[in-house]
Amino acid sequence: MRRYRFGPFAAVAAALYVAAVAACGVIAWTTGDPAPLRVVVGAGWDTEFVPYTWWVELLLVAAGVLQGWAYWQVLRGRPAGPAALNDRPVRLLRVALYVGIAWTLVYRLPIPYAWWSGLPGDLLELAVIWLFFMVLAGALPRWLRLLGLVAGTVNVCAESAATVLYGLGQYEIGGYLTPYRLGNLVYLLWLVPVLAGQARDPRWSRGTVRMGLAWAMLSLLSYGGHSFISFGGGNVDHDLVLLMVMATLGVLGTAWQARSAHELGSPPVPPPAPAAGVAPARAWPLAAVAVALPLIPAAVNLAGGMPVWTGPRGLVDDLFHGYVGYPATVLWVVVDVLVGVGAPAVLILLAVVRRTRTLLRVTMSILVIAAAAGVVSVLTTEREPDWQLIPETTGQRLALYPDGLFTPGENGEIAFGLSPLWYSAALAASAVLLLLLYAAPPAARLRHHLLATALATSAALCLLPAADQSRGPVTTAQDCSPRDPWDADGVPVEPVPPTGPRAFICAVREQKALAFADTTPDQVLLGHGRRLCGAYTRDDPRELARLRAAEGVSVRDLSGVLAGICPAANATVAAQVAAQEREYEEFAAEERRKCDATPRHRPLIPPARAQRLAEPEWPEAGLDLYDEGPSGGKGTSVGPVEVAPGHVAIWTHSDYHVCVTLETYTRRPPVETKGWDHVVEVGFENRSGEMRFMDGLSGTELPDLSLNGRKGHYRIRVHMAWFPWKGEADGTQRLLIMAYPGRGDKAVVHHKPAKDR
């Protein structure tokens, strides 16, 4: 193990920092106060902006551990031993890198910053860019160093100019200097050549280069507006979780700078003797199978006219289209198309032909990552993702794909090709074949590879008891509620209620009747439900008490939930429904008897049409009559009637039924007040040729009152009275509505009670 100049001090400082983070995490979890943790780890994460949540604090603790590791990398100094005799550019580069790291840490101090406070950091970055150009003179060709120099200089100048313009309020002009679509691409045109030079230069170790590659990958994923010495990795997405993850991983940039400076301070360490770099040749049939496997799902997809792998679906695609820089989004679409047409077969063929250990490891890693991405995409695919709800968002999401490839259908659905699971199976199988054919011998396997394999095997063994259960489908609460249950092919229909096992699953999902996660497979819910059904059927008080104490479930109260899978519960529910129906029928029959007992109206002159409704009505918000044309304006209330232009409302008591009689006359009928509490007459202009009183809440709609569809002005006379039944409180309401052609809008009260009932 290598020793470092300030290694003990760095280890103690990092350990103290991690201990402080852990203590603050315990305080946050036990007291619910995350302020100390956020001051130590994530300056600026105010509780008003990010309320306390246990998993947020867990991420902050993990971020603190990573920061402690980064502080150890920064503080440990160069490797112990004699110092290197460096020339002036190398010494200046070390100084610039160290000053840049110190400037980074200044940003963590709780002090106010002016808009120009980032300009000194830009000058430091510019100095580092030019010094790297000189230091890497012997490791890179001149044209590549010039490319990095120009790109880095342009990037810093654009960032500095944008900072000045933003400070002066010229936001629109500043946006042109740092366009969103470029992201960190210009910065990467400097960083990647530097990493290539470090890989060729013996003064830097492979660990430093790998850390720089991780930093480059993070920069590719990040939005534009990169700052070279920003501890948090520059501007990132404002989404909470991703912002925290990106800011945490941003310490890789600081650690890379520190290691780059440290290793320049010591003489180069000769690299170890290279091991056998080429795997022995194997029989061609299995290798050919490994090459051909990714082509099988690609051929099926291409035969159906679908040249992509996953398409715009799933969590991975959401990540690249909503939370990373635009260049990374373009790169993802390119990868999507390449995998879709079978390009992994070319990579596998190259690895089989060359058989270098590095290429084989990289190929197998890429295949495994791609297989995992396909599985995640399938498991996180939504039937109706949010981005499809807005046409503009849909257009932006599909803009990078060929025109017409993912055109939404009439109902908004997008047709995809073969499931990515087939690609995942093919890619994983190819990776396994490569491992079996070209696995390194035990002597050539690195210790950290063995450690990773042992940990992965142990984790797999720990998960075997749960992994032997097939996950099966997961019905969500949204699946139980149709998208538009009242409209199928333009015809209003009522959805068919679920029955059997689906009724049970939907009851659990929608009512949260059982304490299961939303991602619990349906078969697990059914198994638990059948166990509860057995307890419900046995109805053993002791067993029910044990379930209530152990699981917090009152089985007797779950009859409605269990009815779909439990005959005993279904019988209980059926009996309850039958009892409710009998009670309602008795209630409805009683209301009909009340209306039958009310005195029939005997017109004094023959009406053109008279209707005594056989069934009592039960409006919830009175009865309203509307007409075409302008309505509204000032209304007039006369007793139980309110009239306004284009509108007549009759107020009834929502707790009682109404016995309705409708009469239409060709001329004005005589006024009748005997036996009525209210008699009110108003005017109404009928433009549509139809007059129907209705109540939208209860669905009540009375027959047409117009005179054979006649348009024009009508007079409407409303008679209302209370009809007692077995006592005053159990009565019902009587309503007689007369309509006849006549002019005048004046509201006339022919009769009203001496006092309100």
C-alpha positions in Angstrom: 0.0 0.0 0.0 1.4 3.4 -1.0 2.0 6.0 1.7 1.5 9.7 1.3 3.2 12.7 2.7 0.2 13.9 4.8 -1.6 10.6 4.8 -2.2 10.2 8.6 -3.4 13.8 8.9 -5.7 13.4 5.9 -7.1 10.1 7.3 -7.9 11.6 10.7 -9.5 14.7 9.2 -11.6 12.6 6.8 -12.6 10.3 9.6 -13.6 13.2 11.8 -15.7 14.7 9.0 -17.4 11.4 8.3 -18.1 10.9 12.0 -19.6 14.4 12.2 -21.8 13.6 9.2 -22.9 10.3 10.8 -23.7 12.1 14.1 -25.7 14.7 12.3 -27.6 12.0 10.4 -28.5 10.3 13.6 -29.8 13.6 15.0 -31.8 14.2 11.8 -33.4 10.8 11.9 -34.2 10.8 15.7 -35.4 14.4 16.0 -36.6 15.2 12.6 -34.3 18.3 12.4 -32.0 18.0 9.4 -30.5 21.5 9.8 -27.1 20.4 11.3 -26.7 17.7 8.6 -27.5 20.1 5.8 -25.1 22.7 7.2 -22.3 20.1 7.3 -23.0 18.3 4.0 -25.2 20.3 1.8 -25.0 24.0 2.3 -28.1 25.7 0.8 -30.5 22.8 1.3 -32.9 24.8 3.5 -35.8 22.9 5.1 -38.2 25.4 3.5 -37.0 24.3 0.1 -36.5 20.6 0.9 -38.7 19.4 3.8 -37.3 16.7 6.1 -37.6 13.3 4.5 -35.7 10.2 5.8 -34.4 9.1 2.4 -33.3 12.7 1.6 -31.2 12.7 4.8 -29.9 9.2 3.9 -28.7 10.5 0.6 -27.0 13.5 2.4 -25.2 11.1 4.7 -24.0 9.1 1.7 -22.9 12.4 0.2 -21.0 13.2 3.3 -19.2 9.9 3.2 -18.2 10.6 -0.4 -17.1 14.1 0.5 -15.0 12.7 3.3 -13.3 10.4 0.8 -12.7 13.4 -1.5 -11.2 15.4 1.4 -8.8 12.5 2.0 -7.8 12.5 -1.6 -7.2 16.3 -1.4 -5.4 16.4 1.9 -3.1 13.4 1.7 -0.6 15.2 -0.6 1.9 13.6 -2.9 3.2 10.0 -2.4 5.8 9.7 0.3 9.4 9.7 -0.9 11.7 12.0 -2.7 10.1 14.9 -4.6 10.2 15.1 -8.4 12.5 17.6 -10.1 10.0 19.4 -12.2 10.4 22.2 -14.7 8.6 25.5 -14.3 5.4 24.7 -16.2 4.8 21.6 -14.1 5.4 23.5 -10.9 3.0 26.2 -12.0 0.4 23.6 -13.0 0.5 22.1 -9.5 0.1 25.5 -7.9 -2.8 26.4 -10.2 -4.5 23.1 -9.4 -4.1 23.5 -5.6 -5.3 27.1 -5.7 -8.3 26.0 -7.7 -9.2 23.3 -5.1 -8.8 25.9 -2.3 -11.1 28.2 -4.2 -13.6 25.4 -4.6 -13.8 24.9 -0.8 -14.3 28.6 -0.3 -17.7 28.3 -1.9 -18.8 26.0 0.9 -18.4 28.8 3.5 -21.7 30.4 4.5 -20.8 33.9 3.2 -22.6 36.0 0.6 -21.3 36.1 -2.9 -21.5 38.7 -5.6 -22.2 37.9 -9.2 -18.6 38.5 -10.1 -17.2 36.1 -7.5 -16.9 33.3 -10.1 -14.5 35.3 -12.4 -11.3 34.6 -10.4 -12.1 30.9 -10.7 -12.5 31.3 -14.5 -9.0 32.9 -14.6 -7.6 30.0 -12.7 -9.2 27.6 -15.1 -7.7 29.4 -18.0 -4.3 29.1 -16.5 -4.7 25.4 -15.9 -5.8 24.9 -19.6 -2.7 26.6 -20.9 -0.4 24.9 -18.4 -1.8 21.5 -19.4 -1.1 22.4 -23.0 2.6 22.8 -22.2 3.0 19.9 -19.7 1.5 17.4 -22.1 3.8 18.3 -24.9 5.6 15.0 -25.0 2.5 12.9 -24.5 0.1 14.2 -27.2 0.4 15.3 -30.8 0.4 19.0 -31.3 -2.9 19.1 -33.2 -4.7 17.4 -30.3 -3.2 19.7 -27.7 -4.2 22.7 -29.9 -7.8 21.3 -30.1 -8.0 21.1 -26.3 -6.4 24.5 -25.9 -8.8 26.2 -28.2 -11.8 24.4 -26.8 -10.9 25.1 -23.2 -10.1 28.8 -23.9 -13.4 29.3 -25.8 -15.3 27.6 -23.0 -13.8 29.7 -20.3 -14.2 33.0 -22.2 -17.8 32.2 -23.0 -18.6 31.4 -19.4 -16.9 34.5 -18.1 -18.7 36.7 -20.7 -22.0 35.1 -19.8 -21.3 35.7 -16.1 -20.7 39.4 -16.8 -23.8 39.7 -19.0 -25.9 38.0 -16.4 -24.6 40.3 -13.7 -25.5 43.3 -15.9 -29.0 41.9 -16.5 -28.5 41.0 -20.1 -29.9 37.5 -19.7 -30.9 37.0 -23.3 -27.5 37.8 -24.7 -25.8 35.7 -22.1 -27.9 32.7 -23.1 -26.5 32.9 -26.6 -23.0 32.4 -25.2 -23.8 29.2 -23.3 -26.5 27.5 -25.5 -28.4 24.7 -23.9 -27.9 22.3 -26.8 -24.1 22.4 -26.4 -24.2 21.4 -22.8 -20.7 20.7 -21.6 -19.5 19.6 -25.0 -17.0 22.4 -25.5 -15.5 21.7 -22.0 -15.2 18.0 -22.9 -13.3 18.9 -26.0 -10.6 20.1 -23.6 -11.0 17.5 -20.8 -10.9 14.4 -23.0 -7.5 15.2 -24.7 -6.1 16.0 -21.3 -7.2 12.5 -20.0 -5.7 10.9 -23.1 -2.4 12.7 -22.4 -2.5 11.6 -18.8 -3.1 8.0 -19.9 0.1 8.1 -22.0 2.2 10.0 -19.5 3.8 7.8 -16.8 3.6 10.6 -14.2 -0.1 9.9 -13.7 -1.6 6.6 -12.5 -4.5 4.7 -14.1 -6.6 5.5 -11.0 -6.3 9.2 -11.7 -7.2 8.7 -15.4 -10.2 6.6 -14.4 -11.4 9.2 -11.9 -11.0 11.8 -14.7 -13.1 9.6 -17.0 -15.8 9.4 -14.4 -15.7 13.2 -14.1 -16.0 13.5 -17.9 -19.0 11.2 -17.9 -20.6 13.3 -15.2 -19.9 16.4 -17.2 -21.5 14.9 -20.3 -24.6 14.1 -18.3 -24.8 17.5 -16.7 -26.4 20.6 -18.2 -24.2 23.4 -19.6 -22.7 26.1 -17.5 -19.9 24.0 -16.2 -17.4 25.6 -13.7 -14.1 23.9 -13.6 -13.5 24.4 -9.9 -17.1 24.0 -8.7 -17.3 21.4 -5.9 -20.8 20.5 -6.9 -20.0 19.9 -10.5 -21.5 23.0 -12.1 -25.1 23.7 -13.0 -27.3 20.7 -12.8 -31.0 19.9 -13.0 -33.2 21.4 -10.4 -35.0 18.2 -9.7 -34.4 17.3 -6.0 -33.0 13.8 -6.1 -31.0 14.2 -9.3 -29.6 17.5 -8.1 -28.4 15.9 -4.9 -26.9 12.9 -6.8 -25.1 15.1 -9.4 -23.8 17.5 -6.7 -22.5 14.5 -4.7 -20.7 12.9 -7.6 -19.3 16.3 -8.4 -16.5 15.6 -5.8 -15.0 13.4 -8.5 -13.8 16.5 -10.3 -12.2 17.9 -7.2 -10.5 14.6 -6.4 -9.2 14.3 -10.0 -7.7 17.8 -9.7 -6.0 16.9 -6.4 -4.6 13.6 -7.7 -3.4 15.2 -10.8 -1.5 17.7 -8.7 -0.2 15.2 -6.2 1.2 12.8 -8.7 3.2 15.5 -10.4 5.1 16.0 -7.2 6.7 12.6 -7.2 8.9 10.7 -9.6 7.0 8.5 -12.0 6.4 5.0 -10.7 7.2 2.4 -13.3 4.0 0.6 -14.4 3.8 -3.1 -13.5 4.8 -5.7 -16.1 1.8 -6.3 -18.3 0.2 -9.6 -17.9 -0.8 -11.8 -20.9 -3.1 -9.3 -22.7 -4.7 -11.7 -25.2 -7.0 -14.5 -24.3 -6.5 -17.9 -26.0 -8.6 -18.7 -29.0 -11.7 -20.9 -28.5 -13.9 -23.1 -30.7 -15.8 -20.9 -33.1 -19.4 -22.2 -32.7 -20.0 -20.7 -29.3 -18.3 -17.4 -30.2 -20.5 -17.3 -33.3 -23.6 -17.7 -31.2 -22.4 -14.9 -28.9 -22.1 -12.6 -32.0 -25.4 -13.7 -33.5 -27.6 -13.4 -30.4 -28.1 -9.6 -30.5 -29.0 -9.8 -34.2 -32.1 -12.0 -33.5 -34.3 -9.4 -31.7 -32.9 -6.7 -34.1 -34.0 -8.7 -37.1 -37.5 -9.2 -35.6 -37.8 -5.5 -34.9 -36.5 -4.5 -38.3 -39.0 -6.8 -40.0 -41.7 -4.9 -38.3 -40.3 -1.5 -39.3 -39.0 -0.6 -35.8 -35.2 0.2 -35.8 -34.9 1.1 -32.1 -34.3 -0.7 -28.9 -36.4 0.8 -26.2 -37.9 3.9 -27.7 -39.4 6.7 -25.7 -40.5 4.7 -22.7 -39.2 3.8 -19.2 -37.2 5.4 -16.5 -33.9 5.3 -18.4 -35.4 7.2 -21.4 -37.0 9.7 -19.0 -33.6 10.3 -17.4 -31.9 11.1 -20.7 -34.8 13.3 -22.0 -35.6 15.2 -18.9 -32.6 15.4 -16.5 -29.3 15.5 -18.4 -27.7 17.7 -21.0 -28.8 17.8 -24.6 -25.6 16.1 -26.0 -26.2 13.2 -23.6 -29.8 13.0 -24.9 -28.6 12.8 -28.5 -26.1 10.2 -27.5 -28.8 8.1 -25.9 -31.0 8.2 -29.0 -28.0 7.1 -31.1 -27.3 4.2 -28.7 -31.0 3.3 -28.8 -30.9 3.1 -32.6 -27.6 1.2 -32.7 -28.7 -1.4 -30.2 -32.0 -1.7 -32.1 -30.3 -2.6 -35.4 -27.9 -5.1 -33.8 -24.8 -3.0 -33.5 -23.7 -4.9 -30.3 -22.9 -7.8 -32.6 -20.1 -5.7 -34.2 -18.6 -5.0 -30.8 -18.8 -8.7 -29.8 -17.2 -9.7 -33.1 -14.4 -7.2 -32.6 -13.8 -8.6 -29.0 -13.8 -12.2 -30.3 -11.4 -11.4 -33.1 -8.9 -9.4 -31.0 -9.5 -11.2 -27.7 -7.6 -8.6 -25.6 -8.4 -8.7 -21.9 -9.3 -5.0 -21.7 -11.6 -5.1 -24.8 -13.3 -8.3 -23.5 -13.9 -6.7 -20.1 -15.3 -3.5 -21.6 -17.5 -5.5 -24.0 -19.0 -7.7 -21.3 -19.5 -4.6 -19.0 -21.4 -2.8 -21.8 -23.5 -5.8 -22.6 -24.5 -6.2 -18.9 -25.3 -2.5 -18.5 -27.4 -2.5 -21.7 -29.3 -5.6 -20.5 -30.0 -4.0 -17.1 -31.1 -0.8 -18.8 -33.6 -2.8 -20.9 -35.0 -4.5 -17.9 -35.4 -1.2 -16.0 -37.1 0.3 -19.1 -39.7 -2.4 -19.2 -40.4 -2.4 -15.4 -40.8 1.3 -15.3 -42.9 1.8 -18.5 -46.1 3.7 -17.9 -49.2 3.3 -20.1 -49.9 7.0 -20.1 -46.7 8.9 -19.3 -47.1 12.6 -18.4 -45.2 13.8 -21.5 -47.9 12.5 -23.8 -50.5 14.8 -22.3 -49.1 17.9 -23.9 -48.6 17.9 -27.7 -45.6 20.3 -27.5 -43.9 18.0 -25.0 -44.6 15.0 -27.2 -43.1 16.7 -30.2 -39.9 17.5 -28.3 -39.6 14.0 -26.9 -39.9 12.4 -30.4 -38.0 15.0 -32.3 -34.7 13.0 -32.4 -36.4 9.9 -33.8 -37.2 9.4 -37.5 -40.4 11.1 -38.6 -43.5 8.9 -38.2 -41.7 6.2 -36.2 -43.6 6.9 -33.0 -46.8 8.7 -34.2 -49.4 8.7 -31.4 -52.7 7.0 -32.3 -56.2 8.3 -32.0 -56.2 7.5 -28.2 -52.7 8.8 -27.7 -51.0 5.4 -27.6 -47.6 4.9 -29.2 -46.9 1.5 -30.9 -43.5 0.0 -30.0 -41.7 -3.0 -31.4 -40.3 -6.0 -29.6 -40.1 -5.8 -25.9 -36.6 -4.7 -24.7 -36.6 -7.8 -22.5 -35.7 -9.8 -25.6 -32.7 -7.6 -26.2 -31.8 -7.9 -22.6 -31.9 -11.6 -22.7 -29.8 -11.7 -25.9 -27.2 -9.3 -24.6 -26.9 -11.0 -21.2 -26.5 -14.4 -22.9 -23.8 -13.0 -25.1 -22.0 -11.6 -22.0 -22.2 -15.0 -20.3 -20.8 -16.8 -23.4 -17.9 -14.4 -23.5 -17.2 -14.9 -19.9 -17.3 -18.7 -20.3 -15.1 -18.6 -23.3 -12.5 -16.0 -22.4 -12.5 -15.6 -18.6 -9.1 -14.8 -17.3 -7.3 -17.6 -15.4 -7.3 -17.2 -11.6 -3.7 -15.9 -11.5 -4.6 -13.1 -13.9 -7.7 -11.9 -12.0 -7.2 -8.7 -10.0 -7.9 -8.6 -6.3 -10.6 -6.0 -6.6 -12.3 -8.1 -9.3 -12.3 -11.1 -6.9 -13.7 -8.9 -4.1 -16.5 -7.6 -6.3 -17.4 -11.1 -7.5 -17.5 -12.3 -3.9 -19.7 -9.5 -2.8 -22.1 -10.0 -5.7 -22.3 -13.7 -5.0 -23.0 -13.1 -1.4 -25.7 -10.6 -2.2 -27.3 -13.0 -4.6 -27.2 -15.8 -2.1 -28.9 -13.5 0.5 -31.6 -12.7 -2.0 -32.3 -16.3 -3.2 -35.3 -16.9 -0.8 -37.0 -13.9 -2.4 -35.7 -14.4 -5.9 -37.2 -17.8 -6.4 -40.7 -16.2 -6.6 -41.7 -15.0 -10.0 -42.6 -11.4 -9.8 -45.6 -11.6 -12.0 -47.8 -8.7 -13.2 -48.6 -5.7 -11.0 -52.0 -4.1 -11.4 -52.0 -0.4 -10.3 -54.8 1.8 -9.1 -54.7 3.6 -12.5 -55.2 0.3 -14.2 -58.4 -0.3 -12.2 -59.8 3.1 -13.2 -60.3 3.3 -17.0 -58.9 6.4 -18.7 -62.3 7.6 -19.8 -64.9 5.3 -18.2 -67.9 7.1 -19.5 -66.9 7.3 -23.1 -66.2 4.4 -25.4 -66.1 5.1 -29.2 -68.0 8.3 -28.6 -71.0 6.5 -26.9 -71.4 7.1 -23.2 -71.3 3.8 -21.3 -70.8 2.9 -17.7 -67.7 0.7 -17.1 -68.2 -2.9 -16.2 -67.1 -3.4 -12.6 -64.3 -5.9 -12.0 -65.1 -9.3 -10.7 -63.3 -12.2 -9.2 -59.6 -11.8 -8.4 -59.3 -8.5 -10.2 -62.1 -7.1 -8.0 -60.0 -8.0 -4.9 -56.8 -6.6 -6.4 -58.5 -3.4 -7.4 -60.1 -3.0 -4.0 -56.7 -3.4 -2.3 -55.0 -1.0 -4.7 -57.6 1.7 -4.6 -58.8 1.5 -1.0 -55.4 0.8 0.5 -57.2 -1.9 2.5 -54.0 -3.9 3.2 -50.6 -2.7 4.1 -48.8 -3.6 0.9 -46.6 -1.5 -1.3 -47.9 -0.4 -4.6 -45.3 -2.5 -6.4 -46.4 -5.8 -4.7 -47.1 -8.4 -7.4 -50.7 -9.4 -7.8 -50.0 -13.0 -7.0 -48.7 -12.0 -3.6 -51.8 -10.0 -2.9 -54.0 -13.0 -4.0 -52.1 -15.4 -1.7 -52.5 -13.1 1.3 -56.1 -12.5 0.4 -56.9 -16.2 0.3 -55.2 -16.7 3.7 -57.5 -13.9 5.0 -60.5 -15.6 3.3 -59.7 -18.8 5.3 -59.8 -16.8 8.5 -63.0 -15.0 7.5 -64.7 -18.3 6.7 -63.6 -20.0 9.9 -64.7 -16.9 11.9 -62.6 -18.1 14.9 -62.5 -15.1 17.4 -59.1 -16.1 18.7 -57.6 -16.3 15.1 -59.2 -13.0 14.2 -57.8 -11.4 17.3 -54.3 -12.7 16.5 -54.5 -11.3 13.0 -55.6 -7.9 14.4 -52.8 -7.8 16.9 -50.1 -9.1 14.5 -51.1 -7.4 11.2 -53.5 -4.7 12.3 -56.2 -6.2 10.1 -59.8 -6.4 11.1 -60.9 -9.4 8.9 -64.6 -9.0 9.6 -64.5 -5.5 8.1 -62.9 -6.8 4.8 -66.0 -8.5 3.5 -66.3 -6.1 0.6 -62.6 -6.4 -0.3 -62.5 -10.2 -0.1 -65.8 -10.7 -1.9 -64.1 -11.3 -5.2 -62.1 -14.3 -4.0 -63.9 -15.5 -0.9 -67.3 -17.2 -1.1 -68.1 -16.6 2.5 -67.4 -12.8 2.2 -69.3 -12.7 -1.1 -72.3 -14.3 0.6 -72.1 -11.6 3.3 -71.9 -8.8 0.8 -74.7 -10.3 -1.3 -76.9 -10.5 1.8 -76.1 -6.9 2.7 -76.8 -5.8 -0.9 -80.1 -7.7 -0.9 -81.1 -6.1 2.4 -80.3 -2.7 1.1 -82.3 -3.3 -2.1 -85.3 -4.5 -0.1 -85.0 -1.4 2.1 -84.9 0.8 -0.9 -87.8 -0.9 -2.6 -89.9 -0.5 0.5 -88.9 3.2 0.7 -89.7 3.7 -3.0 -93.0 1.9 -2.7 -93.9 4.1 0.2 -93.1 7.2 -1.8 -95.3 5.9 -4.7 -98.1 5.4 -2.2 -97.8 8.9 -1.1 -98.0 10.3 -4.6 -100.9 8.0 -5.4 -102.7 9.4 -2.3 -102.3 13.0 -3.4 -105.5 14.6 -4.9 -105.5 14.5 -8.7 -105.8 17.9 -10.4 -109.0 18.4 -12.4 -108.4 21.1 -15.0 -111.0 23.8 -15.3 -110.5 24.0 -19.1 -109.3 21.1 -21.3 -105.5 21.1 -21.6 -103.6 20.3 -24.8 -101.6 17.8 -22.8 -101.6 16.7 -19.2 -99.2 14.3 -17.5 -99.2 13.0 -14.0 -95.9 11.3 -13.5 -96.2 7.7 -12.2 -92.9 7.8 -10.3 -92.0 10.4 -7.7 -89.0 12.6 -8.5 -86.2 13.4 -6.1 -84.2 16.4 -7.3 -81.2 17.4 -5.3 -80.9 21.0 -6.3 -84.4 21.9 -7.4 -85.6 22.0 -11.0 -84.2 24.3 -13.7 -85.4 25.3 -17.1 -82.9 26.7 -19.6 -83.2 27.9 -23.1 -80.9 28.7 -26.0 -79.4 32.1 -26.5 -78.2 34.6 -24.0 -79.0 33.9 -20.4 -78.1 35.3 -17.0 -78.7 38.9 -15.9 -80.5 40.0 -12.8 -82.9 37.4 -11.4 -86.2 37.8 -9.5 -87.3 35.5 -6.7 -91.0 35.0 -6.1 -91.7 32.3 -3.5 -90.2 29.0 -4.6 -89.5 30.3 -8.1 -86.6 32.3 -9.4 -86.7 33.7 -12.9 -84.0 35.3 -15.0 -83.6 35.8 -18.8 -83.4 32.3 -20.3 -83.8 30.6 -17.0 -86.5 29.5 -14.6 -85.7 27.7 -11.3 -88.1 25.9 -8.9 -86.7 25.3 -5.5 -87.8 22.1 -3.9 -86.7 20.5 -0.6 -83.9 18.0 -1.3 -84.9 15.7 1.6 -88.3 14.9 0.2 -89.7 13.5 -3.1 -91.9 15.5 -5.4 -95.2 14.3 -7.0 -95.3 16.1 -10.3 -98.1 17.0 -12.7 -97.5 18.8 -16.0 -100.2 20.5 -18.0 -99.8 22.5 -21.3 -102.6 24.7 -22.6 -103.4 26.5 -25.8 -104.7 29.5 -23.9 -104.5 31.0 -20.4 -106.2 28.7 -17.8 -108.1 30.1 -14.8 -106.1 30.7 -11.7 -106.5 28.0 -9.0 -105.3 28.6 -5.5 -107.4 26.2 -3.4 -105.2 23.4 -1.8 -101.9 25.0 -2.8 -99.4 26.8 -0.6 -97.7 28.7 -3.4 -99.0 29.8 -6.8 -96.6 31.8 -8.9 -96.6 32.7 -12.6 -93.6 33.9 -14.6 -92.7 34.5 -18.2 -90.3 32.5 -20.4 -89.0 33.0 -23.9 -88.7 29.6 -25.7 -86.2 29.7 -28.6 -85.5 26.0 -29.0 -89.0 24.7 -29.2 -88.5 22.5 -26.1 -89.1 23.2 -22.4 -87.8 20.6 -20.0 -87.2 21.1 -16.3 -84.2 19.1 -15.1 -81.8 18.6 -12.2 -78.2 17.9 -13.3 -77.1 16.5 -9.9 -79.8 13.8 -9.6 -80.3 13.3 -13.3 -84.0 14.2 -13.1 -85.5 15.3 -16.4 -89.2 16.1 -16.7 -91.2 15.7 -20.0 -91.5 18.6 -22.5 -93.9 21.4 -21.5 -94.0 23.1 -24.9 -97.1 23.2 -27.0 -96.2 20.7 -29.7 -92.7 22.2 -30.1 -94.0 25.7 -30.5 -91.4 28.5 -30.1 -92.1 31.8 -28.6 -93.1 33.4 -25.4 -94.8 31.3 -22.6 -96.3 31.9 -19.3 -95.4 29.3 -16.7 -97.6 28.9 -13.6 -96.1 26.9 -10.7 -98.2 25.4 -7.9 -96.6 23.9 -4.8 -98.0 22.3 -1.7 -97.0 20.1 1.2 -98.9 16.8 1.5 -98.8 15.2 5.0 -98.5 11.5 5.3 -98.8 9.6 8.6 -97.8 12.8 10.3 -96.5 16.2 9.1 -92.9 15.1 9.1 -93.4 12.1 6.8 -95.2 13.9 4.0 -94.2 14.7 0.4 -94.2 17.7 -2.0 -96.8 18.3 -4.6 -95.9 20.2 -7.8 -98.2 21.3 -10.6 -96.6 23.2 -13.5 -98.8 24.8 -16.2 -97.5 26.3 -19.4 -99.4 28.2 -22.1 -98.5 30.7 -24.9 -98.6 34.2 -23.6 -96.8 37.5 -23.5 -95.3 39.3 -20.5 -92.3 38.7 -18.3 -93.9 40.0 -15.1 -93.7 37.6 -12.1 -97.1 37.3 -10.4 -97.8 35.8 -7.0 -101.3 34.5 -7.1 -101.1 32.9 -3.7 -98.7 32.4 -0.8 -99.0 31.0 2.7 -99.7 33.2 5.6 -96.3 32.2 7.0 -93.5 30.0 5.7 -93.8 26.4 6.6 
